[in-house]
Amino acid sequence: MQGKKILVTGGTGQVARPVAESLVPENEVWCLGRFSDQAARKELEELGARTVTWDMATDDLEDLPRDFTHVLHSAVHRGDGQDFEETARVNAVGTARLMTHCSGAEAFLYVSSGVVYNRADSTHRYRVGDPLGGAAPWLPTYPVGKITAEGVARGLAEALALPTVIARLNIAYGPYGHGGVPMILFNEMRKGQPCAVPREGQNYCNLLHTDDVVRQVPLLWEAAQVPARVVNWGGDEEVGITDLLEYMSALTGVPVTLDRGDYSRETAIFDHDARRALIGDCSVGWKTGIARTLAELFEEYRDRIDEYVGQHAAETAK
């Protein structure tokens, strides 16, 4: 993209920050967020992005320009697990303010989550159109915020004639912020903490590397329409969480203890035929992406990771 005026919310987050950084060289990029990470804010500004402090719960947008051509809304109020009313209000009002303020944009992208789906069995491949009503025992308010904001985005897309796409994100990861769920799990491994997995079988997901996030956001903007278009957004491969844990252990030598029981963090796998037809395949395989992310975030394991990857590449070539 070139010569566009782009507004990104959640400016230091797992999705928003790499997208903003990739677009800065040839576009005018503004980032909104609470910016509790001041170092990340400074780095964005040094690259050329304009940053504005914005708390969705309280702040209006009156001092912000209105002539943005593209909007990426990834900021979210997750709630504390109990304040369902406040979580719904903040996400609804924040999304409504943003869409109304930027009603003349060419495209609006709201980053939702696969957590909105009503939970089926672990092998179900969720499709757009499946029942909603997500549950997240680890943070019960989170699905409420996402479903509420999706409703606002759908309604205002038509009321404002604002081309909109709602992307239900699976698990994004990469060398930004905390690195995503895989790196959270790896930190548990480093601390010697057991990782909760199902008593039988394993949970599956579609890991999406930062490189694909960055490449696909402009394609999703191109897919925006009225009424709002909804897509599942994840990687092409189905990845077992237990397989992921064991691969990170093999790469780094950090042992993993599997806590098999009735409670584990649920994940989801998507039917991604519609997404692939719309914006194409992903470019980063999950094993390659995990190895790269670990090497970038945890320098002390880099040599071992490089050795492991090189050895297995040689074996594959035989």
Secondary structure, 3 states (H helix, E strand, C coil): CCCCEEEEECCCCCCHHHHHHHHHHHCEEEEEECCCCHHHHHHHHHHCCEEEECCCCCCCCCCCCCCCCEEEECCCCCCCCCCHHHHHHHHHHHHHHHHHHCCCCCEEEEEEEHHHECCCCCCCEECCCCCECCCCCCCCHHHHHHHHHHHHHHHHHHHCCCCEEEEEECEEECCCCCCCHHHHHHHHHHCCCCEEEECCCCCEECEEEHHHHHHHHHHHHHCCECCCEEEEECCCCCEEHHHHHHHHHHHHCCCCCEEEECCCCCCCEECCHHHHHHHCCCCCCHHHHHHHHHHHHCHHHHHHHHHHHHHHHHHHHC
